[in-house]
């Protein structure tokens, strides 16, 4: 799976997050008075037409409908087969090397896919328990090998949300922090952050408004009604019964309800748990959280931009401690991402000082082959193992789960979502480790994670509707063939997965190209129209 690199001007560059429009490599380029930075394209590369489409002769006017159908069919082909998506993190250079923070894009993409796996699996299987725990509610011992530490991460949603937020804090802070550390550039911080603030609401909420309105359309078409009985049938939905969007009596009532839901979704006035969630897609509760935390990060960046580096870092550490004591785990993660970005800039600055070159982030050069460098990398590699273990903290009964009893005793009593405590710490450590271990970076720079990173926001937005429509239909069909007794239940679920997983990836791919990327362009266009001309 290959993706052609593409180019963009340096003034297009800004940091991104899980839910940002650009890939992580965009955050590394900042124009200077002496040189022009090279950045990754913020748009999908214009596709070269396949041979069969190039051979289509000039279309006479009466044949335009056929031409339109051909174009539509080509658009619906998944982008890896048409090279429609540019590689998300390749620098626009002749050698086509990946940008130094491409691994973060890959982490973001795989995290989005694992969130989908969580929501797909937890309706039919118990995935919140750790291996060996005795469920006090039914006195059953959890013996599934899939619940073992490390393995459970491939379907654990909460730690992936933690990864999202750390990456968000890193990406949204990187460009502003780099300006603060560049002589003569501090004055540009306000403009950079102001641009991100202006576009953030459109970036986060316009695609979600479209995705939830598509749910409205599916409701009116009856796509959800086909599976309404199935969605609550405990014979099949044996664990979590997710809210199945409700079909109103009339289209007008449906749209009115959707508008009210979207108004509430723009939730900036409360930090309560799940504040602003919409019943048209219950998985989108993180979007208002992302928006509120992003705005807080922007305030901190502007408020500390005039301080010395030491004073700024001290202020951020105090803000992190303050957030922790106020039980705002999401802000702790965002601020941790900011701190990691600052530390990477310090590393880059130290390296460039010794090599008499302009700092780059983190490095394009090969890892040091000195004994000290190897020991350093080995230490971070070893640390990544307990980091992954901590990320796998079970969501239920962790206080009586083997391997977690002592760790659970260390969680403060006042900490609200106790199951997130070690997940947060593990996620912060793991992001820090990956940036310092070449092997981990290469794993997330593989084309598959990079592709997932490119469509990660689309995965997040479409996986719920796909599960409730195509997914439930496929499961109902498969269990109708295999039955649900014994291992037939697992067999039927596996058969349905061969339909649901590809369908979700295809829908995300189409949504990314047809909705998400145009929303990015629209947000930039609106900003350019509204920008002061003086």
C-alpha positions as CSV (number, residue, x, y, z in Angstrom):
1,X,0.0,0.0,0.0
2,X,1.8,3.2,-1.2
3,X,0.8,6.8,-1.1
4,X,2.3,9.5,-3.3
5,X,3.8,12.5,-1.4
6,X,2.5,15.9,-2.0
7,X,3.4,19.5,-1.2
8,X,2.0,22.5,0.6
9,X,3.2,26.0,1.4
10,X,4.7,26.7,4.8
11,X,2.0,29.1,5.9
12,X,-0.5,26.2,5.8
13,X,1.2,24.4,8.7
14,X,-0.1,24.0,12.2
15,X,-0.2,21.3,14.8
16,X,-3.0,18.8,14.9
17,X,-4.6,16.4,17.3
18,X,-6.5,13.1,17.0
19,X,-9.4,15.2,15.9
20,X,-7.4,17.8,13.9
21,X,-7.5,18.1,10.2
22,X,-3.8,17.6,9.6
23,X,-1.3,15.0,10.2
24,X,1.4,15.2,12.9
25,X,4.1,16.0,10.4
26,X,2.5,19.4,9.6
27,X,3.2,20.6,13.1
28,X,7.0,20.5,12.6
29,X,7.3,23.1,9.9
30,X,7.6,26.8,10.7
31,X,8.6,29.4,8.2
32,X,11.5,31.7,9.2
33,X,12.9,34.9,7.7
34,X,16.0,33.1,6.4
35,X,14.4,29.9,5.0
36,X,11.1,28.4,3.9
37,X,10.0,25.3,5.6
38,X,8.8,22.3,3.7
39,X,5.5,20.9,4.9
40,X,3.2,18.0,4.1
41,X,0.2,18.5,2.0
42,X,-2.9,19.3,4.0
43,X,-5.2,17.9,1.3
44,X,-5.6,14.6,-0.4
45,X,-3.4,14.3,-3.4
46,X,-5.2,14.8,-6.7
47,X,-5.6,11.2,-8.0
48,X,-4.2,10.2,-11.3
49,X,-7.0,8.6,-13.3
50,X,-6.8,4.8,-13.7
51,X,-6.2,3.6,-17.3
52,X,-9.8,2.5,-17.8
53,X,-11.0,6.0,-16.9
54,X,-8.3,7.8,-19.0
55,X,-9.5,5.9,-22.1
56,X,-13.0,7.3,-21.7
57,X,-13.5,9.6,-24.8
58,X,-14.9,13.1,-24.6
59,X,-18.4,12.8,-23.2
60,X,-21.1,14.3,-25.3
61,X,-23.8,16.1,-23.4
62,X,-26.5,13.3,-23.6
63,X,-24.0,10.9,-22.0
64,X,-23.1,13.0,-19.0
65,X,-25.2,10.9,-16.6
66,X,-23.1,7.9,-17.5
67,X,-19.9,9.9,-17.0
68,X,-21.2,11.0,-13.6
69,X,-21.9,7.4,-12.6
70,X,-18.4,6.4,-13.6
71,X,-16.9,9.2,-11.6
72,X,-19.0,8.3,-8.6
73,X,-18.0,4.6,-8.9
74,X,-14.3,5.7,-9.0
75,X,-14.9,7.9,-5.9
76,X,-16.4,5.0,-4.0
77,X,-13.4,2.8,-4.6
78,X,-11.3,2.6,-1.3
79,X,-8.4,5.0,-1.6
80,X,-5.6,2.5,-1.1
81,X,-6.6,0.9,-4.4
82,X,-6.6,4.2,-6.2
83,X,-3.8,6.1,-4.4
84,X,-6.3,8.8,-3.8
85,X,-5.0,9.5,-0.3
86,X,-1.5,11.1,0.0
87,X,0.7,9.4,2.5
88,X,-0.2,11.3,5.7
89,X,3.2,12.0,7.0
90,X,5.7,11.9,4.1
91,X,7.8,15.0,3.7
92,X,7.7,16.7,0.3
93,X,11.2,15.8,-0.6
94,X,12.8,13.8,-3.4
95,X,13.7,11.0,-1.0
96,X,10.1,10.8,0.3
97,X,11.2,10.1,3.9
98,X,8.6,10.2,6.7
99,X,8.5,13.3,8.8
100,X,9.9,12.9,12.3
101,X,6.6,12.8,14.1
102,X,4.8,10.5,11.7
103,X,4.7,7.9,14.4
104,X,2.1,10.0,16.3
105,X,-0.2,9.9,13.3
106,X,0.1,6.2,13.3
107,X,-0.6,5.9,17.0
108,X,-3.7,8.1,16.5
109,X,-4.9,5.9,13.7
110,X,-4.5,2.6,15.5
111,X,-6.1,4.0,18.6
112,X,-9.1,5.0,16.6
113,X,-9.4,1.5,15.2
114,X,-9.1,-0.1,18.6
115,X,-11.9,2.2,19.9
116,X,-14.0,0.7,17.1
117,X,-13.0,-2.8,18.2
118,X,-14.1,-1.9,21.7
119,X,-17.5,-0.7,20.7
120,X,-18.0,-3.6,18.3
121,X,-17.1,-6.3,20.8
122,X,-18.5,-5.0,24.1
123,X,-22.1,-5.5,23.0
124,X,-21.6,-9.3,22.7
125,X,-18.7,-10.1,25.0
126,X,-17.4,-9.1,28.5
127,X,-14.2,-7.2,27.7
128,X,-13.9,-5.0,30.8
129,X,-12.6,-7.6,33.2
130,X,-9.0,-8.6,33.7
131,X,-7.7,-12.2,33.4
132,X,-8.2,-14.3,36.6
133,X,-10.7,-12.0,38.3
134,X,-13.7,-13.6,40.0
135,X,-16.8,-11.6,39.1
136,X,-18.5,-10.8,42.5
137,X,-21.8,-10.5,40.7
138,X,-22.0,-14.0,39.3
139,X,-19.0,-15.7,40.9
140,X,-17.5,-16.6,37.5
141,X,-13.8,-16.5,36.9
142,X,-12.5,-14.7,33.8
143,X,-10.3,-17.2,31.9
144,X,-10.3,-15.8,28.4
145,X,-6.8,-15.4,27.1
146,X,-7.9,-12.3,25.3
147,X,-8.2,-10.5,28.7
148,X,-4.6,-11.0,29.5
149,X,-2.4,-7.9,29.9
150,X,-1.1,-6.4,26.7
151,X,-3.5,-8.5,24.5
152,X,-6.5,-6.7,25.9
153,X,-5.2,-3.4,24.5
154,X,-6.4,-4.3,21.0
155,X,-10.0,-3.8,22.0
156,X,-9.7,-1.5,25.0
157,X,-11.3,1.9,24.3
158,X,-10.6,3.9,27.4
159,X,-6.7,3.8,27.2
160,X,-7.0,4.7,23.5
161,X,-9.0,7.8,24.5
162,X,-6.0,8.6,26.8
163,X,-3.7,8.3,23.8
164,X,-5.9,10.6,21.8
165,X,-5.7,13.3,24.4
166,X,-2.0,13.1,24.9
167,X,-1.4,13.4,21.2
168,X,-3.9,16.3,21.0
169,X,-2.0,18.2,23.7
170,X,1.3,17.6,21.9
171,X,0.0,18.5,18.5
172,X,-1.9,21.6,19.4
173,X,1.1,23.0,21.4
174,X,4.0,22.1,19.2
175,X,4.0,25.1,16.8
176,X,3.4,27.7,19.4
177,X,6.1,26.3,21.7
178,X,8.6,26.2,18.9
179,X,7.9,29.8,18.1
180,X,8.5,30.7,21.7
181,X,11.9,29.0,21.5
182,X,12.8,30.6,18.3
183,X,14.5,34.0,18.7
184,X,12.4,36.9,17.3
185,X,9.3,34.7,16.8
186,X,7.4,35.1,20.1
187,X,5.3,37.8,18.6
188,X,3.8,35.4,16.2
189,X,2.4,33.1,18.9
190,X,-0.8,35.1,19.2
191,X,-1.6,34.9,15.5
192,X,-0.9,31.2,15.3
193,X,-3.0,30.3,18.4
194,X,-5.8,32.7,17.2
195,X,-6.0,30.9,13.9
196,X,-6.3,27.5,15.7
197,X,-9.0,28.9,18.0
198,X,-11.0,30.2,15.1
199,X,-10.9,27.0,13.1
200,X,-11.2,24.6,16.0
201,X,-15.0,24.8,16.4
202,X,-15.5,24.2,12.6
203,X,-12.9,21.4,12.5
204,X,-14.5,19.5,15.4
205,X,-18.2,20.2,15.0
206,X,-18.8,20.5,11.2
207,X,-17.9,16.8,10.4
208,X,-19.8,15.6,13.5
209,X,-22.9,17.6,12.5
210,X,-22.8,16.0,9.1
211,X,-22.2,12.5,10.4
212,X,-25.1,12.8,12.9
213,X,-27.4,14.2,10.2
214,X,-26.5,11.2,8.1
215,X,-27.9,9.2,11.1
216,X,-31.1,11.2,10.8
217,X,-31.3,10.3,7.1
218,X,-30.7,6.6,7.9
219,X,-33.4,6.8,10.6
220,X,-36.0,8.3,8.1
221,X,-35.0,5.6,5.6
222,X,-35.7,2.9,8.1
223,X,-32.1,1.6,8.3
224,X,-32.2,1.6,12.1
225,X,-35.7,0.1,12.3
226,X,-34.5,-3.2,10.7
227,X,-32.4,-3.9,13.7
228,X,-34.4,-2.2,16.5
229,X,-35.6,-5.5,18.1
230,X,-32.2,-7.1,17.6
231,X,-30.4,-4.1,19.2
232,X,-31.9,-4.9,22.6
233,X,-32.3,-8.7,22.4
234,X,-30.2,-10.3,25.2
235,X,-30.0,-13.5,23.2
236,X,-27.5,-11.7,20.9
237,X,-26.6,-8.5,22.7
238,X,-25.3,-10.3,25.8
239,X,-23.3,-7.5,27.4
240,X,-23.7,-3.7,26.8
241,X,-27.0,-2.6,25.2
242,X,-26.1,0.6,23.4
243,X,-28.7,3.3,22.8
244,X,-30.3,2.7,19.4
245,X,-31.2,6.1,17.9
246,X,-34.9,6.8,18.1
247,X,-37.0,7.4,15.0
248,X,-39.5,10.2,15.5
249,X,-43.0,10.2,14.2
250,X,-42.3,12.8,11.5
251,X,-39.3,14.1,9.6
252,X,-39.9,17.6,11.0
253,X,-39.9,16.3,14.5
254,X,-36.7,14.3,13.8
255,X,-34.8,17.3,12.4
256,X,-36.0,19.5,15.4
257,X,-34.7,16.9,17.8
258,X,-31.4,16.7,15.9
259,X,-31.0,20.5,16.0
260,X,-31.6,20.5,19.7
261,X,-29.1,17.7,20.2
262,X,-26.5,19.6,18.1
263,X,-27.1,22.8,20.2
264,X,-26.4,20.8,23.3
265,X,-23.4,19.1,21.7
266,X,-21.7,22.5,21.5
267,X,-21.1,22.2,25.2
268,X,-18.6,24.6,26.6
269,X,-20.2,25.5,29.9
270,X,-19.7,22.4,31.9
271,X,-17.0,19.8,32.7
272,X,-19.4,17.2,34.0
273,X,-18.9,13.7,32.8
274,X,-20.3,13.1,29.3
275,X,-21.5,16.7,29.2
276,X,-22.8,17.5,25.7
277,X,-23.2,13.9,24.5
278,X,-25.6,13.2,21.7
279,X,-27.9,10.2,21.5
280,X,-27.6,10.2,17.8
281,X,-24.1,8.7,18.3
282,X,-23.2,8.0,22.0
283,X,-19.6,7.4,21.1
284,X,-19.0,11.1,20.3
285,X,-18.9,12.2,23.9
286,X,-15.2,12.9,23.6
287,X,-15.7,15.7,21.0
288,X,-17.0,18.3,23.5
289,X,-14.3,17.2,25.9
290,X,-11.7,17.7,23.2
291,X,-13.0,21.2,22.4
292,X,-13.1,22.3,26.0
293,X,-9.6,21.0,26.7
294,X,-8.3,22.5,23.4
295,X,-9.5,25.9,24.4
296,X,-7.8,25.6,27.8
297,X,-4.6,24.6,26.1
298,X,-4.8,27.7,23.9
299,X,-5.3,30.0,26.8
300,X,-2.3,28.5,28.6
301,X,-0.1,28.9,25.5
302,X,-1.1,32.6,25.0
303,X,-0.9,33.3,28.7
304,X,2.6,31.9,29.1
305,X,4.0,33.0,25.7
306,X,5.8,36.0,27.1
307,X,7.5,34.1,29.9
308,X,10.9,32.6,30.0
309,X,11.2,29.0,29.1
310,X,11.8,28.0,32.7
311,X,8.9,30.1,34.0
312,X,6.6,28.7,31.3
313,X,7.5,25.1,32.1
314,X,7.0,25.8,35.8
315,X,3.6,27.3,35.1
316,X,2.5,24.3,33.0
317,X,3.6,21.9,35.7
318,X,1.6,23.8,38.3
319,X,-1.4,23.7,35.9
320,X,-1.0,20.0,35.5
321,X,-0.9,19.4,39.2
322,X,-3.9,21.7,39.7
323,X,-5.8,19.7,37.1
324,X,-4.9,16.4,38.8
325,X,-6.0,17.6,42.2
326,X,-9.3,18.8,40.7
327,X,-9.8,15.4,39.1
328,X,-9.7,16.6,35.5
329,X,-7.9,13.6,34.0
330,X,-8.5,14.9,30.5
331,X,-6.7,18.1,31.2
332,X,-3.8,16.2,32.8
333,X,-3.4,14.3,29.5
334,X,-3.6,17.4,27.3
335,X,-1.0,19.1,29.5
336,X,1.2,16.0,29.5
337,X,1.2,16.2,25.7
338,X,2.2,19.8,25.9
339,X,5.1,18.9,28.3
340,X,6.2,16.1,26.0
341,X,6.3,18.5,23.1
342,X,8.4,20.9,25.1
343,X,10.8,18.1,26.1
344,X,11.2,17.1,22.5
345,X,12.0,20.6,21.5
346,X,14.6,20.8,24.2
347,X,16.1,17.5,22.9
348,X,16.1,18.9,19.4
349,X,17.6,22.2,20.5
350,X,20.4,20.4,22.3
351,X,21.2,18.3,19.3
352,X,21.2,21.2,16.8
353,X,23.4,23.2,19.1
354,X,26.0,20.5,19.1
355,X,25.8,20.0,15.3
356,X,25.5,23.7,14.5
357,X,22.2,23.4,12.6
358,X,18.7,24.6,12.8
359,X,16.7,22.5,15.3
360,X,14.4,19.8,13.8
361,X,11.9,17.7,15.7
362,X,12.6,15.1,16.8
363,X,15.5,14.0,14.4
364,X,16.0,13.0,10.9
365,X,19.4,11.6,11.7
366,X,20.1,8.0,12.5
367,X,20.1,6.9,16.2
368,X,23.4,7.3,18.0
369,X,25.5,4.1,17.9
370,X,27.4,5.0,21.0
371,X,27.2,2.8,24.1
372,X,25.4,5.7,25.9
373,X,22.9,6.1,23.1
374,X,22.1,2.3,23.0
375,X,21.7,2.2,26.8
376,X,19.4,5.2,26.6
377,X,17.2,3.6,24.0
378,X,17.2,0.3,25.8
379,X,16.0,2.0,29.0
380,X,13.1,3.6,27.2
381,X,12.3,0.3,25.5
382,X,12.2,-1.4,28.8
383,X,10.0,1.4,30.3
384,X,7.5,0.9,27.4
385,X,6.6,-2.6,28.8
386,X,5.2,-1.4,32.1
387,X,3.7,1.6,30.3
388,X,1.6,-0.9,28.2
389,X,0.8,-2.9,31.2
390,X,-0.6,0.2,33.0
391,X,-2.6,1.1,29.9
392,X,-4.3,-2.2,30.2
393,X,-5.9,-1.5,33.6
394,X,-9.2,-3.4,33.6
395,X,-12.3,-1.2,33.5
396,X,-14.1,-3.4,36.1
397,X,-13.1,-5.1,39.3
398,X,-9.5,-4.0,38.9
399,X,-9.2,-3.8,42.7
400,X,-9.6,-7.6,43.0
401,X,-7.9,-8.6,39.7
402,X,-4.6,-10.5,40.0
403,X,-1.7,-8.2,39.3
404,X,-3.8,-5.1,40.1
405,X,-4.6,-5.3,43.7
406,X,-1.6,-3.4,45.0
407,X,-1.7,-0.9,42.2
408,X,-5.4,-0.3,42.8
409,X,-4.6,0.5,46.5
410,X,-2.4,3.4,45.3
411,X,-5.3,5.2,43.5
412,X,-6.5,8.2,45.5
413,X,-10.0,7.9,47.0
414,X,-11.0,11.2,45.6
415,X,-10.1,10.2,42.0
416,X,-13.4,9.9,40.2
417,X,-12.9,7.5,37.2
418,X,-10.6,5.2,39.1
419,X,-10.3,2.8,36.2
420,X,-8.7,5.5,34.2
421,X,-6.0,6.3,36.8
422,X,-3.2,3.9,35.6
423,X,-4.5,4.1,32.0
424,X,-3.7,7.8,32.0
425,X,-0.2,7.3,33.5
426,X,0.6,4.4,31.1
427,X,-0.5,6.4,28.1
428,X,1.7,9.3,28.9
429,X,4.7,7.0,29.5
430,X,4.0,5.1,26.3
431,X,3.9,8.2,24.1
432,X,7.1,9.4,25.6
433,X,8.7,5.9,25.1
434,X,7.7,5.6,21.4
435,X,9.3,8.9,20.5
436,X,12.6,7.6,21.9
437,X,12.7,4.0,20.6
438,X,13.3,3.7,16.9
439,X,11.7,0.3,16.8
440,X,8.4,1.6,18.2
441,X,8.5,4.6,15.8
442,X,9.0,2.3,12.8
443,X,6.0,0.2,13.8
444,X,3.7,3.2,13.8
445,X,5.3,4.5,10.6
446,X,4.2,1.4,8.7
447,X,1.8,2.2,5.9
448,X,-1.2,0.6,7.6
449,X,-1.0,2.7,10.8
450,X,-0.3,5.8,8.6
451,X,-3.4,5.1,6.5
452,X,-5.4,4.6,9.7
453,X,-4.1,7.9,10.9
454,X,-5.3,9.7,7.8
455,X,-8.8,8.4,8.3
456,X,-8.8,8.3,12.1
457,X,-11.4,11.1,12.6
458,X,-13.6,9.5,10.0
459,X,-13.3,6.1,11.8
460,X,-14.3,7.8,15.0
461,X,-17.4,9.4,13.5
462,X,-18.8,6.6,11.3
463,X,-18.1,3.4,13.3
464,X,-21.1,3.8,15.5
465,X,-23.7,4.1,12.7
466,X,-22.0,1.3,10.8
467,X,-22.2,-1.0,13.8
468,X,-25.9,-0.2,14.4
469,X,-26.9,-0.7,10.7
470,X,-24.5,-3.0,8.8
471,X,-23.0,-4.6,11.8
472,X,-26.2,-5.7,13.5
473,X,-27.6,-6.8,10.2
474,X,-24.5,-9.0,9.5
475,X,-24.6,-10.4,13.0
476,X,-28.3,-11.3,12.8
477,X,-27.7,-13.0,9.5
478,X,-24.6,-14.9,10.7
479,X,-26.2,-16.1,13.9
480,X,-29.2,-17.2,11.9
481,X,-26.9,-19.6,10.2
482,X,-24.6,-20.7,13.1
483,X,-27.0,-20.5,16.0
484,X,-25.9,-19.0,19.4
485,X,-25.3,-22.1,21.5
486,X,-21.7,-22.8,22.7
487,X,-19.0,-21.7,20.4
488,X,-21.5,-21.1,17.6
489,X,-22.0,-17.7,19.1
490,X,-18.3,-16.8,18.6
491,X,-18.3,-18.4,15.1
492,X,-21.3,-16.3,14.0
493,X,-19.7,-13.2,15.4
494,X,-16.5,-14.0,13.5
495,X,-18.3,-14.5,10.2
496,X,-20.2,-11.2,10.7
497,X,-16.8,-9.4,11.3
498,X,-15.8,-10.2,7.7
499,X,-18.6,-7.9,6.7
500,X,-18.6,-5.3,9.4
501,X,-14.9,-4.4,9.7
502,X,-14.3,-3.9,5.9
503,X,-17.6,-1.9,5.7
504,X,-16.5,0.4,8.5
505,X,-13.1,1.0,6.9
506,X,-14.7,1.7,3.6
507,X,-17.3,4.1,5.1
508,X,-14.5,5.9,6.9
509,X,-12.4,6.2,3.8
510,X,-15.3,7.7,1.8
511,X,-16.3,10.0,4.7
512,X,-12.7,11.2,5.0
513,X,-12.5,12.1,1.3
514,X,-16.1,13.3,0.9
515,X,-16.8,15.1,4.1
516,X,-13.8,15.5,6.5
517,X,-11.3,16.9,4.1
518,X,-13.7,19.4,2.5
519,X,-14.6,20.5,6.0
520,X,-10.9,21.3,6.6
521,X,-10.8,23.4,3.4
522,X,-14.0,25.1,4.3
523,X,-12.7,26.1,7.7
524,X,-9.6,27.6,6.2
525,X,-11.6,29.4,3.5
526,X,-13.9,30.9,6.2
527,X,-10.8,32.1,8.1
528,X,-9.3,33.6,5.0
529,X,-12.5,35.4,4.2
530,X,-12.8,36.8,7.7
531,X,-9.2,37.7,8.2
532,X,-8.3,41.4,8.6
533,X,-6.7,42.8,5.5
534,X,-4.4,45.3,7.2
